[in-house]
Amino acid sequence: MAFVMRLPPPAGSAVTSTADLPQDIGEFEALIMDATELLAASGCEFLVAGFGQARWPVTVDYDLAAVLLQVPQVLSEVRAGLVTALDFYAQGTARLVEIVPNGETVRLCCRSATSWTPEPEVEYMGRHELDEMLVSLARDFVTALRTVAPQIAIRSPFQMWASGRL
């Protein structure tokens, strides 16, 4: 099973209040955390698979937040041809996916800090394919957010993410 991350549309919707949302647009981390908590409450699912496991034990409110916080930097490094990684550091998941660009492809190496063992430990994908997967994840996040918490979806940088600019 090839490495994949997806965020299908939420099954429900939530009515949210802006009272508890961070007011400083620079509070990127707080916005991500608040947004993923609201998405989780609406029934949204974060799907990750690969390295021999059809469905990783990930959550929207914690794991998706952690991944989204890393996506801009990881994308920048992949586009620059640099070695980078996605860290799924939550207890119970505890996996690191090292990304090693090599021309038009990337080598993905999964390391587990739990009893789970990736099989295979290494997968390959096109660099453009990885770029598109990360951009799509960010875009799908904003699409879901527009349904569940439109007042967060209009904040920076999410408007740019909606158009695929990361």
Chimera marker file (.cmm) of the C-alpha trace (Angstrom):
<marker_set name="trace">
<marker id="1" x="0.000" y="0.000" z="0.000" r="1" g="1" b="0" radius="0.5"/>
<marker id="2" x="1.518" y="3.309" z="-1.126" r="1" g="1" b="0" radius="0.5"/>
<marker id="3" x="1.836" y="6.194" z="1.317" r="1" g="1" b="0" radius="0.5"/>
<marker id="4" x="-1.199" y="8.448" z="1.170" r="1" g="1" b="0" radius="0.5"/>
<marker id="5" x="-2.818" y="11.153" z="3.293" r="1" g="1" b="0" radius="0.5"/>
<marker id="6" x="-6.378" y="12.309" z="2.647" r="1" g="1" b="0" radius="0.5"/>
<marker id="7" x="-9.045" y="14.407" z="4.316" r="1" g="1" b="0" radius="0.5"/>
<marker id="8" x="-12.512" y="13.504" z="3.020" r="1" g="1" b="0" radius="0.5"/>
<marker id="9" x="-15.256" y="16.130" z="3.493" r="1" g="1" b="0" radius="0.5"/>
<marker id="10" x="-16.825" y="16.201" z="6.970" r="1" g="1" b="0" radius="0.5"/>
<marker id="11" x="-19.949" y="14.103" z="7.469" r="1" g="1" b="0" radius="0.5"/>
<marker id="12" x="-21.655" y="16.824" z="9.476" r="1" g="1" b="0" radius="0.5"/>
<marker id="13" x="-21.384" y="20.460" z="10.245" r="1" g="1" b="0" radius="0.5"/>
<marker id="14" x="-20.874" y="22.431" z="13.404" r="1" g="1" b="0" radius="0.5"/>
<marker id="15" x="-22.119" y="25.776" z="14.533" r="1" g="1" b="0" radius="0.5"/>
<marker id="16" x="-19.180" y="27.570" z="16.023" r="1" g="1" b="0" radius="0.5"/>
<marker id="17" x="-18.682" y="30.734" z="17.962" r="1" g="1" b="0" radius="0.5"/>
<marker id="18" x="-15.805" y="33.073" z="17.270" r="1" g="1" b="0" radius="0.5"/>
<marker id="19" x="-15.597" y="34.035" z="20.956" r="1" g="1" b="0" radius="0.5"/>
<marker id="20" x="-12.794" y="31.618" z="21.828" r="1" g="1" b="0" radius="0.5"/>
<marker id="21" x="-10.824" y="31.853" z="18.600" r="1" g="1" b="0" radius="0.5"/>
<marker id="22" x="-7.414" y="33.506" z="18.599" r="1" g="1" b="0" radius="0.5"/>
<marker id="23" x="-7.700" y="37.089" z="17.405" r="1" g="1" b="0" radius="0.5"/>
<marker id="24" x="-4.072" y="37.548" z="16.385" r="1" g="1" b="0" radius="0.5"/>
<marker id="25" x="-3.698" y="36.452" z="12.774" r="1" g="1" b="0" radius="0.5"/>
<marker id="26" x="-0.115" y="35.461" z="13.603" r="1" g="1" b="0" radius="0.5"/>
<marker id="27" x="-1.328" y="32.671" z="15.861" r="1" g="1" b="0" radius="0.5"/>
<marker id="28" x="-0.969" y="30.021" z="13.173" r="1" g="1" b="0" radius="0.5"/>
<marker id="29" x="-0.499" y="27.110" z="15.562" r="1" g="1" b="0" radius="0.5"/>
<marker id="30" x="-3.525" y="28.088" z="17.676" r="1" g="1" b="0" radius="0.5"/>
<marker id="31" x="-5.687" y="28.463" z="14.554" r="1" g="1" b="0" radius="0.5"/>
<marker id="32" x="-4.692" y="25.000" z="13.313" r="1" g="1" b="0" radius="0.5"/>
<marker id="33" x="-5.406" y="23.437" z="16.716" r="1" g="1" b="0" radius="0.5"/>
<marker id="34" x="-8.803" y="25.147" z="17.034" r="1" g="1" b="0" radius="0.5"/>
<marker id="35" x="-9.726" y="24.274" z="13.452" r="1" g="1" b="0" radius="0.5"/>
<marker id="36" x="-8.838" y="20.594" z="13.749" r="1" g="1" b="0" radius="0.5"/>
<marker id="37" x="-10.761" y="20.299" z="17.034" r="1" g="1" b="0" radius="0.5"/>
<marker id="38" x="-13.842" y="21.697" z="15.290" r="1" g="1" b="0" radius="0.5"/>
<marker id="39" x="-13.362" y="19.360" z="12.321" r="1" g="1" b="0" radius="0.5"/>
<marker id="40" x="-13.030" y="16.378" z="14.663" r="1" g="1" b="0" radius="0.5"/>
<marker id="41" x="-16.253" y="17.390" z="16.441" r="1" g="1" b="0" radius="0.5"/>
<marker id="42" x="-18.025" y="17.495" z="13.060" r="1" g="1" b="0" radius="0.5"/>
<marker id="43" x="-17.078" y="13.896" z="12.257" r="1" g="1" b="0" radius="0.5"/>
<marker id="44" x="-14.272" y="14.659" z="9.826" r="1" g="1" b="0" radius="0.5"/>
<marker id="45" x="-11.677" y="11.884" z="9.366" r="1" g="1" b="0" radius="0.5"/>
<marker id="46" x="-7.973" y="12.072" z="8.580" r="1" g="1" b="0" radius="0.5"/>
<marker id="47" x="-6.893" y="9.055" z="6.552" r="1" g="1" b="0" radius="0.5"/>
<marker id="48" x="-3.268" y="7.973" z="6.355" r="1" g="1" b="0" radius="0.5"/>
<marker id="49" x="-2.038" y="4.685" z="4.891" r="1" g="1" b="0" radius="0.5"/>
<marker id="50" x="1.173" y="3.163" z="3.680" r="1" g="1" b="0" radius="0.5"/>
<marker id="51" x="4.179" y="1.086" z="4.590" r="1" g="1" b="0" radius="0.5"/>
<marker id="52" x="2.021" y="-2.011" z="4.847" r="1" g="1" b="0" radius="0.5"/>
<marker id="53" x="-0.772" y="-0.557" z="6.971" r="1" g="1" b="0" radius="0.5"/>
<marker id="54" x="-4.094" y="0.223" z="5.283" r="1" g="1" b="0" radius="0.5"/>
<marker id="55" x="-5.177" y="2.667" z="7.981" r="1" g="1" b="0" radius="0.5"/>
<marker id="56" x="-2.884" y="4.401" z="10.430" r="1" g="1" b="0" radius="0.5"/>
<marker id="57" x="-4.210" y="5.144" z="13.944" r="1" g="1" b="0" radius="0.5"/>
<marker id="58" x="-4.431" y="8.907" z="13.437" r="1" g="1" b="0" radius="0.5"/>
<marker id="59" x="-6.877" y="11.540" z="14.648" r="1" g="1" b="0" radius="0.5"/>
<marker id="60" x="-8.071" y="14.816" z="13.182" r="1" g="1" b="0" radius="0.5"/>
<marker id="61" x="-7.660" y="16.906" z="16.308" r="1" g="1" b="0" radius="0.5"/>
<marker id="62" x="-4.081" y="15.893" z="17.053" r="1" g="1" b="0" radius="0.5"/>
<marker id="63" x="-2.375" y="14.150" z="14.124" r="1" g="1" b="0" radius="0.5"/>
<marker id="64" x="-3.878" y="16.274" z="11.345" r="1" g="1" b="0" radius="0.5"/>
<marker id="65" x="-2.948" y="19.385" z="13.320" r="1" g="1" b="0" radius="0.5"/>
<marker id="66" x="0.636" y="18.140" z="13.686" r="1" g="1" b="0" radius="0.5"/>
<marker id="67" x="0.918" y="17.350" z="9.971" r="1" g="1" b="0" radius="0.5"/>
<marker id="68" x="-0.624" y="20.651" z="8.833" r="1" g="1" b="0" radius="0.5"/>
<marker id="69" x="1.825" y="22.583" z="10.994" r="1" g="1" b="0" radius="0.5"/>
<marker id="70" x="4.651" y="20.841" z="9.092" r="1" g="1" b="0" radius="0.5"/>
<marker id="71" x="3.237" y="20.987" z="5.545" r="1" g="1" b="0" radius="0.5"/>
<marker id="72" x="4.472" y="24.473" z="4.514" r="1" g="1" b="0" radius="0.5"/>
<marker id="73" x="8.068" y="23.743" z="5.526" r="1" g="1" b="0" radius="0.5"/>
<marker id="74" x="8.045" y="20.180" z="4.160" r="1" g="1" b="0" radius="0.5"/>
<marker id="75" x="6.686" y="21.424" z="0.815" r="1" g="1" b="0" radius="0.5"/>
<marker id="76" x="9.319" y="24.143" z="0.646" r="1" g="1" b="0" radius="0.5"/>
<marker id="77" x="12.090" y="21.643" z="1.337" r="1" g="1" b="0" radius="0.5"/>
<marker id="78" x="10.778" y="19.053" z="-1.142" r="1" g="1" b="0" radius="0.5"/>
<marker id="79" x="10.522" y="21.737" z="-3.828" r="1" g="1" b="0" radius="0.5"/>
<marker id="80" x="14.113" y="22.785" z="-3.072" r="1" g="1" b="0" radius="0.5"/>
<marker id="81" x="15.306" y="19.176" z="-3.353" r="1" g="1" b="0" radius="0.5"/>
<marker id="82" x="16.211" y="18.957" z="0.341" r="1" g="1" b="0" radius="0.5"/>
<marker id="83" x="15.866" y="16.010" z="2.695" r="1" g="1" b="0" radius="0.5"/>
<marker id="84" x="12.940" y="16.546" z="5.071" r="1" g="1" b="0" radius="0.5"/>
<marker id="85" x="10.476" y="14.559" z="7.159" r="1" g="1" b="0" radius="0.5"/>
<marker id="86" x="6.881" y="14.347" z="8.317" r="1" g="1" b="0" radius="0.5"/>
<marker id="87" x="6.698" y="13.558" z="12.005" r="1" g="1" b="0" radius="0.5"/>
<marker id="88" x="3.626" y="11.711" z="13.269" r="1" g="1" b="0" radius="0.5"/>
<marker id="89" x="4.685" y="12.151" z="16.879" r="1" g="1" b="0" radius="0.5"/>
<marker id="90" x="1.447" y="11.338" z="18.710" r="1" g="1" b="0" radius="0.5"/>
<marker id="91" x="1.565" y="8.595" z="21.292" r="1" g="1" b="0" radius="0.5"/>
<marker id="92" x="0.208" y="5.477" z="19.631" r="1" g="1" b="0" radius="0.5"/>
<marker id="93" x="1.364" y="6.527" z="16.168" r="1" g="1" b="0" radius="0.5"/>
<marker id="94" x="4.955" y="7.718" z="16.738" r="1" g="1" b="0" radius="0.5"/>
<marker id="95" x="6.259" y="7.453" z="13.173" r="1" g="1" b="0" radius="0.5"/>
<marker id="96" x="8.672" y="9.514" z="11.165" r="1" g="1" b="0" radius="0.5"/>
<marker id="97" x="8.466" y="9.533" z="7.373" r="1" g="1" b="0" radius="0.5"/>
<marker id="98" x="11.811" y="10.714" z="6.032" r="1" g="1" b="0" radius="0.5"/>
<marker id="99" x="11.566" y="12.239" z="2.555" r="1" g="1" b="0" radius="0.5"/>
<marker id="100" x="14.673" y="12.065" z="0.371" r="1" g="1" b="0" radius="0.5"/>
<marker id="101" x="14.337" y="13.741" z="-3.049" r="1" g="1" b="0" radius="0.5"/>
<marker id="102" x="16.218" y="12.156" z="-5.947" r="1" g="1" b="0" radius="0.5"/>
<marker id="103" x="15.484" y="13.936" z="-9.195" r="1" g="1" b="0" radius="0.5"/>
<marker id="104" x="11.823" y="13.506" z="-10.071" r="1" g="1" b="0" radius="0.5"/>
<marker id="105" x="11.200" y="10.899" z="-7.364" r="1" g="1" b="0" radius="0.5"/>
<marker id="106" x="11.350" y="10.818" z="-3.582" r="1" g="1" b="0" radius="0.5"/>
<marker id="107" x="12.332" y="7.974" z="-1.311" r="1" g="1" b="0" radius="0.5"/>
<marker id="108" x="10.059" y="7.696" z="1.713" r="1" g="1" b="0" radius="0.5"/>
<marker id="109" x="11.520" y="5.850" z="4.677" r="1" g="1" b="0" radius="0.5"/>
<marker id="110" x="9.213" y="5.123" z="7.620" r="1" g="1" b="0" radius="0.5"/>
<marker id="111" x="10.620" y="4.687" z="11.102" r="1" g="1" b="0" radius="0.5"/>
<marker id="112" x="8.391" y="3.600" z="13.966" r="1" g="1" b="0" radius="0.5"/>
<marker id="113" x="8.919" y="4.311" z="17.658" r="1" g="1" b="0" radius="0.5"/>
<marker id="114" x="6.250" y="1.772" z="18.638" r="1" g="1" b="0" radius="0.5"/>
<marker id="115" x="5.943" y="-1.996" z="18.368" r="1" g="1" b="0" radius="0.5"/>
<marker id="116" x="4.498" y="-1.598" z="14.852" r="1" g="1" b="0" radius="0.5"/>
<marker id="117" x="7.015" y="-2.319" z="12.083" r="1" g="1" b="0" radius="0.5"/>
<marker id="118" x="6.631" y="-0.797" z="8.614" r="1" g="1" b="0" radius="0.5"/>
<marker id="119" x="6.612" y="-3.409" z="5.843" r="1" g="1" b="0" radius="0.5"/>
<marker id="120" x="8.023" y="-2.246" z="3.527" r="1" g="1" b="0" radius="0.5"/>
<marker id="121" x="10.149" y="0.312" z="5.323" r="1" g="1" b="0" radius="0.5"/>
<marker id="122" x="10.871" y="2.210" z="2.090" r="1" g="1" b="0" radius="0.5"/>
<marker id="123" x="8.463" y="3.411" z="-0.602" r="1" g="1" b="0" radius="0.5"/>
<marker id="124" x="8.968" y="5.604" z="-3.646" r="1" g="1" b="0" radius="0.5"/>
<marker id="125" x="6.730" y="8.188" z="-5.244" r="1" g="1" b="0" radius="0.5"/>
<marker id="126" x="7.042" y="10.965" z="-7.768" r="1" g="1" b="0" radius="0.5"/>
<marker id="127" x="8.131" y="14.292" z="-6.341" r="1" g="1" b="0" radius="0.5"/>
<marker id="128" x="5.255" y="16.012" z="-8.138" r="1" g="1" b="0" radius="0.5"/>
<marker id="129" x="2.856" y="13.386" z="-6.720" r="1" g="1" b="0" radius="0.5"/>
<marker id="130" x="4.042" y="14.107" z="-3.158" r="1" g="1" b="0" radius="0.5"/>
<marker id="131" x="3.770" y="17.852" z="-3.759" r="1" g="1" b="0" radius="0.5"/>
<marker id="132" x="0.213" y="17.431" z="-5.046" r="1" g="1" b="0" radius="0.5"/>
<marker id="133" x="-0.761" y="15.190" z="-2.105" r="1" g="1" b="0" radius="0.5"/>
<marker id="134" x="0.426" y="17.805" z="0.410" r="1" g="1" b="0" radius="0.5"/>
<marker id="135" x="-1.223" y="20.691" z="-1.463" r="1" g="1" b="0" radius="0.5"/>
<marker id="136" x="-4.461" y="18.677" z="-1.769" r="1" g="1" b="0" radius="0.5"/>
<marker id="137" x="-4.421" y="17.919" z="1.954" r="1" g="1" b="0" radius="0.5"/>
<marker id="138" x="-4.133" y="21.639" z="2.747" r="1" g="1" b="0" radius="0.5"/>
<marker id="139" x="-6.811" y="22.531" z="0.179" r="1" g="1" b="0" radius="0.5"/>
<marker id="140" x="-9.184" y="19.834" z="1.470" r="1" g="1" b="0" radius="0.5"/>
<marker id="141" x="-8.600" y="21.084" z="5.015" r="1" g="1" b="0" radius="0.5"/>
<marker id="142" x="-9.778" y="24.570" z="4.022" r="1" g="1" b="0" radius="0.5"/>
<marker id="143" x="-12.755" y="23.140" z="2.117" r="1" g="1" b="0" radius="0.5"/>
<marker id="144" x="-13.823" y="21.207" z="5.222" r="1" g="1" b="0" radius="0.5"/>
<marker id="145" x="-13.198" y="24.258" z="7.369" r="1" g="1" b="0" radius="0.5"/>
<marker id="146" x="-15.482" y="26.374" z="5.173" r="1" g="1" b="0" radius="0.5"/>
<marker id="147" x="-18.308" y="23.975" z="6.047" r="1" g="1" b="0" radius="0.5"/>
<marker id="148" x="-17.575" y="23.678" z="9.751" r="1" g="1" b="0" radius="0.5"/>
<marker id="149" x="-15.959" y="26.978" z="10.734" r="1" g="1" b="0" radius="0.5"/>
<marker id="150" x="-16.067" y="29.543" z="7.929" r="1" g="1" b="0" radius="0.5"/>
<marker id="151" x="-14.826" y="32.280" z="10.274" r="1" g="1" b="0" radius="0.5"/>
<marker id="152" x="-11.504" y="30.416" z="10.551" r="1" g="1" b="0" radius="0.5"/>
<marker id="153" x="-11.342" y="29.469" z="6.858" r="1" g="1" b="0" radius="0.5"/>
<marker id="154" x="-11.098" y="33.138" z="5.867" r="1" g="1" b="0" radius="0.5"/>
<marker id="155" x="-8.054" y="33.728" z="8.070" r="1" g="1" b="0" radius="0.5"/>
<marker id="156" x="-4.501" y="33.807" z="6.794" r="1" g="1" b="0" radius="0.5"/>
<marker id="157" x="-2.917" y="31.580" z="5.456" r="1" g="1" b="0" radius="0.5"/>
<marker id="158" x="-5.987" y="29.452" z="4.773" r="1" g="1" b="0" radius="0.5"/>
<marker id="159" x="-7.282" y="31.636" z="1.937" r="1" g="1" b="0" radius="0.5"/>
<marker id="160" x="-4.029" y="30.988" z="0.070" r="1" g="1" b="0" radius="0.5"/>
<marker id="161" x="-4.192" y="27.269" z="0.881" r="1" g="1" b="0" radius="0.5"/>
<marker id="162" x="-7.674" y="27.104" z="-0.662" r="1" g="1" b="0" radius="0.5"/>
<marker id="163" x="-6.196" y="28.051" z="-4.024" r="1" g="1" b="0" radius="0.5"/>
<marker id="164" x="-3.272" y="25.654" z="-3.626" r="1" g="1" b="0" radius="0.5"/>
<marker id="165" x="-0.669" y="28.316" z="-2.843" r="1" g="1" b="0" radius="0.5"/>
<marker id="166" x="1.605" y="27.051" z="-0.108" r="1" g="1" b="0" radius="0.5"/>
<link id1="1" id2="2" r="1" g="1" b="0" radius="0.2"/>
<link id1="2" id2="3" r="1" g="1" b="0" radius="0.2"/>
<link id1="3" id2="4" r="1" g="1" b="0" radius="0.2"/>
<link id1="4" id2="5" r="1" g="1" b="0" radius="0.2"/>
<link id1="5" id2="6" r="1" g="1" b="0" radius="0.2"/>
<link id1="6" id2="7" r="1" g="1" b="0" radius="0.2"/>
<link id1="7" id2="8" r="1" g="1" b="0" radius="0.2"/>
<link id1="8" id2="9" r="1" g="1" b="0" radius="0.2"/>
<link id1="9" id2="10" r="1" g="1" b="0" radius="0.2"/>
<link id1="10" id2="11" r="1" g="1" b="0" radius="0.2"/>
<link id1="11" id2="12" r="1" g="1" b="0" radius="0.2"/>
<link id1="12" id2="13" r="1" g="1" b="0" radius="0.2"/>
<link id1="13" id2="14" r="1" g="1" b="0" radius="0.2"/>
<link id1="14" id2="15" r="1" g="1" b="0" radius="0.2"/>
<link id1="15" id2="16" r="1" g="1" b="0" radius="0.2"/>
<link id1="16" id2="17" r="1" g="1" b="0" radius="0.2"/>
<link id1="17" id2="18" r="1" g="1" b="0" radius="0.2"/>
<link id1="18" id2="19" r="1" g="1" b="0" radius="0.2"/>
<link id1="19" id2="20" r="1" g="1" b="0" radius="0.2"/>
<link id1="20" id2="21" r="1" g="1" b="0" radius="0.2"/>
<link id1="21" id2="22" r="1" g="1" b="0" radius="0.2"/>
<link id1="22" id2="23" r="1" g="1" b="0" radius="0.2"/>
<link id1="23" id2="24" r="1" g="1" b="0" radius="0.2"/>
<link id1="24" id2="25" r="1" g="1" b="0" radius="0.2"/>
<link id1="25" id2="26" r="1" g="1" b="0" radius="0.2"/>
<link id1="26" id2="27" r="1" g="1" b="0" radius="0.2"/>
<link id1="27" id2="28" r="1" g="1" b="0" radius="0.2"/>
<link id1="28" id2="29" r="1" g="1" b="0" radius="0.2"/>
<link id1="29" id2="30" r="1" g="1" b="0" radius="0.2"/>
<link id1="30" id2="31" r="1" g="1" b="0" radius="0.2"/>
<link id1="31" id2="32" r="1" g="1" b="0" radius="0.2"/>
<link id1="32" id2="33" r="1" g="1" b="0" radius="0.2"/>
<link id1="33" id2="34" r="1" g="1" b="0" radius="0.2"/>
<link id1="34" id2="35" r="1" g="1" b="0" radius="0.2"/>
<link id1="35" id2="36" r="1" g="1" b="0" radius="0.2"/>
<link id1="36" id2="37" r="1" g="1" b="0" radius="0.2"/>
<link id1="37" id2="38" r="1" g="1" b="0" radius="0.2"/>
<link id1="38" id2="39" r="1" g="1" b="0" radius="0.2"/>
<link id1="39" id2="40" r="1" g="1" b="0" radius="0.2"/>
<link id1="40" id2="41" r="1" g="1" b="0" radius="0.2"/>
<link id1="41" id2="42" r="1" g="1" b="0" radius="0.2"/>
<link id1="42" id2="43" r="1" g="1" b="0" radius="0.2"/>
<link id1="43" id2="44" r="1" g="1" b="0" radius="0.2"/>
<link id1="44" id2="45" r="1" g="1" b="0" radius="0.2"/>
<link id1="45" id2="46" r="1" g="1" b="0" radius="0.2"/>
<link id1="46" id2="47" r="1" g="1" b="0" radius="0.2"/>
<link id1="47" id2="48" r="1" g="1" b="0" radius="0.2"/>
<link id1="48" id2="49" r="1" g="1" b="0" radius="0.2"/>
<link id1="49" id2="50" r="1" g="1" b="0" radius="0.2"/>
<link id1="50" id2="51" r="1" g="1" b="0" radius="0.2"/>
<link id1="51" id2="52" r="1" g="1" b="0" radius="0.2"/>
<link id1="52" id2="53" r="1" g="1" b="0" radius="0.2"/>
<link id1="53" id2="54" r="1" g="1" b="0" radius="0.2"/>
<link id1="54" id2="55" r="1" g="1" b="0" radius="0.2"/>
<link id1="55" id2="56" r="1" g="1" b="0" radius="0.2"/>
<link id1="56" id2="57" r="1" g="1" b="0" radius="0.2"/>
<link id1="57" id2="58" r="1" g="1" b="0" radius="0.2"/>
<link id1="58" id2="59" r="1" g="1" b="0" radius="0.2"/>
<link id1="59" id2="60" r="1" g="1" b="0" radius="0.2"/>
<link id1="60" id2="61" r="1" g="1" b="0" radius="0.2"/>
<link id1="61" id2="62" r="1" g="1" b="0" radius="0.2"/>
<link id1="62" id2="63" r="1" g="1" b="0" radius="0.2"/>
<link id1="63" id2="64" r="1" g="1" b="0" radius="0.2"/>
<link id1="64" id2="65" r="1" g="1" b="0" radius="0.2"/>
<link id1="65" id2="66" r="1" g="1" b="0" radius="0.2"/>
<link id1="66" id2="67" r="1" g="1" b="0" radius="0.2"/>
<link id1="67" id2="68" r="1" g="1" b="0" radius="0.2"/>
<link id1="68" id2="69" r="1" g="1" b="0" radius="0.2"/>
<link id1="69" id2="70" r="1" g="1" b="0" radius="0.2"/>
<link id1="70" id2="71" r="1" g="1" b="0" radius="0.2"/>
<link id1="71" id2="72" r="1" g="1" b="0" radius="0.2"/>
<link id1="72" id2="73" r="1" g="1" b="0" radius="0.2"/>
<link id1="73" id2="74" r="1" g="1" b="0" radius="0.2"/>
<link id1="74" id2="75" r="1" g="1" b="0" radius="0.2"/>
<link id1="75" id2="76" r="1" g="1" b="0" radius="0.2"/>
<link id1="76" id2="77" r="1" g="1" b="0" radius="0.2"/>
<link id1="77" id2="78" r="1" g="1" b="0" radius="0.2"/>
<link id1="78" id2="79" r="1" g="1" b="0" radius="0.2"/>
<link id1="79" id2="80" r="1" g="1" b="0" radius="0.2"/>
<link id1="80" id2="81" r="1" g="1" b="0" radius="0.2"/>
<link id1="81" id2="82" r="1" g="1" b="0" radius="0.2"/>
<link id1="82" id2="83" r="1" g="1" b="0" radius="0.2"/>
<link id1="83" id2="84" r="1" g="1" b="0" radius="0.2"/>
<link id1="84" id2="85" r="1" g="1" b="0" radius="0.2"/>
<link id1="85" id2="86" r="1" g="1" b="0" radius="0.2"/>
<link id1="86" id2="87" r="1" g="1" b="0" radius="0.2"/>
<link id1="87" id2="88" r="1" g="1" b="0" radius="0.2"/>
<link id1="88" id2="89" r="1" g="1" b="0" radius="0.2"/>
<link id1="89" id2="90" r="1" g="1" b="0" radius="0.2"/>
<link id1="90" id2="91" r="1" g="1" b="0" radius="0.2"/>
<link id1="91" id2="92" r="1" g="1" b="0" radius="0.2"/>
<link id1="92" id2="93" r="1" g="1" b="0" radius="0.2"/>
<link id1="93" id2="94" r="1" g="1" b="0" radius="0.2"/>
<link id1="94" id2="95" r="1" g="1" b="0" radius="0.2"/>
<link id1="95" id2="96" r="1" g="1" b="0" radius="0.2"/>
<link id1="96" id2="97" r="1" g="1" b="0" radius="0.2"/>
<link id1="97" id2="98" r="1" g="1" b="0" radius="0.2"/>
<link id1="98" id2="99" r="1" g="1" b="0" radius="0.2"/>
<link id1="99" id2="100" r="1" g="1" b="0" radius="0.2"/>
<link id1="100" id2="101" r="1" g="1" b="0" radius="0.2"/>
<link id1="101" id2="102" r="1" g="1" b="0" radius="0.2"/>
<link id1="102" id2="103" r="1" g="1" b="0" radius="0.2"/>
<link id1="103" id2="104" r="1" g="1" b="0" radius="0.2"/>
<link id1="104" id2="105" r="1" g="1" b="0" radius="0.2"/>
<link id1="105" id2="106" r="1" g="1" b="0" radius="0.2"/>
<link id1="106" id2="107" r="1" g="1" b="0" radius="0.2"/>
<link id1="107" id2="108" r="1" g="1" b="0" radius="0.2"/>
<link id1="108" id2="109" r="1" g="1" b="0" radius="0.2"/>
<link id1="109" id2="110" r="1" g="1" b="0" radius="0.2"/>
<link id1="110" id2="111" r="1" g="1" b="0" radius="0.2"/>
<link id1="111" id2="112" r="1" g="1" b="0" radius="0.2"/>
<link id1="112" id2="113" r="1" g="1" b="0" radius="0.2"/>
<link id1="113" id2="114" r="1" g="1" b="0" radius="0.2"/>
<link id1="114" id2="115" r="1" g="1" b="0" radius="0.2"/>
<link id1="115" id2="116" r="1" g="1" b="0" radius="0.2"/>
<link id1="116" id2="117" r="1" g="1" b="0" radius="0.2"/>
<link id1="117" id2="118" r="1" g="1" b="0" radius="0.2"/>
<link id1="118" id2="119" r="1" g="1" b="0" radius="0.2"/>
<link id1="119" id2="120" r="1" g="1" b="0" radius="0.2"/>
<link id1="120" id2="121" r="1" g="1" b="0" radius="0.2"/>
<link id1="121" id2="122" r="1" g="1" b="0" radius="0.2"/>
<link id1="122" id2="123" r="1" g="1" b="0" radius="0.2"/>
<link id1="123" id2="124" r="1" g="1" b="0" radius="0.2"/>
<link id1="124" id2="125" r="1" g="1" b="0" radius="0.2"/>
<link id1="125" id2="126" r="1" g="1" b="0" radius="0.2"/>
<link id1="126" id2="127" r="1" g="1" b="0" radius="0.2"/>
<link id1="127" id2="128" r="1" g="1" b="0" radius="0.2"/>
<link id1="128" id2="129" r="1" g="1" b="0" radius="0.2"/>
<link id1="129" id2="130" r="1" g="1" b="0" radius="0.2"/>
<link id1="130" id2="131" r="1" g="1" b="0" radius="0.2"/>
<link id1="131" id2="132" r="1" g="1" b="0" radius="0.2"/>
<link id1="132" id2="133" r="1" g="1" b="0" radius="0.2"/>
<link id1="133" id2="134" r="1" g="1" b="0" radius="0.2"/>
<link id1="134" id2="135" r="1" g="1" b="0" radius="0.2"/>
<link id1="135" id2="136" r="1" g="1" b="0" radius="0.2"/>
<link id1="136" id2="137" r="1" g="1" b="0" radius="0.2"/>
<link id1="137" id2="138" r="1" g="1" b="0" radius="0.2"/>
<link id1="138" id2="139" r="1" g="1" b="0" radius="0.2"/>
<link id1="139" id2="140" r="1" g="1" b="0" radius="0.2"/>
<link id1="140" id2="141" r="1" g="1" b="0" radius="0.2"/>
<link id1="141" id2="142" r="1" g="1" b="0" radius="0.2"/>
<link id1="142" id2="143" r="1" g="1" b="0" radius="0.2"/>
<link id1="143" id2="144" r="1" g="1" b="0" radius="0.2"/>
<link id1="144" id2="145" r="1" g="1" b="0" radius="0.2"/>
<link id1="145" id2="146" r="1" g="1" b="0" radius="0.2"/>
<link id1="146" id2="147" r="1" g="1" b="0" radius="0.2"/>
<link id1="147" id2="148" r="1" g="1" b="0" radius="0.2"/>
<link id1="148" id2="149" r="1" g="1" b="0" radius="0.2"/>
<link id1="149" id2="150" r="1" g="1" b="0" radius="0.2"/>
<link id1="150" id2="151" r="1" g="1" b="0" radius="0.2"/>
<link id1="151" id2="152" r="1" g="1" b="0" radius="0.2"/>
<link id1="152" id2="153" r="1" g="1" b="0" radius="0.2"/>
<link id1="153" id2="154" r="1" g="1" b="0" radius="0.2"/>
<link id1="154" id2="155" r="1" g="1" b="0" radius="0.2"/>
<link id1="155" id2="156" r="1" g="1" b="0" radius="0.2"/>
<link id1="156" id2="157" r="1" g="1" b="0" radius="0.2"/>
<link id1="157" id2="158" r="1" g="1" b="0" radius="0.2"/>
<link id1="158" id2="159" r="1" g="1" b="0" radius="0.2"/>
<link id1="159" id2="160" r="1" g="1" b="0" radius="0.2"/>
<link id1="160" id2="161" r="1" g="1" b="0" radius="0.2"/>
<link id1="161" id2="162" r="1" g="1" b="0" radius="0.2"/>
<link id1="162" id2="163" r="1" g="1" b="0" radius="0.2"/>
<link id1="163" id2="164" r="1" g="1" b="0" radius="0.2"/>
<link id1="164" id2="165" r="1" g="1" b="0" radius="0.2"/>
<link id1="165" id2="166" r="1" g="1" b="0" radius="0.2"/>
</marker_set>
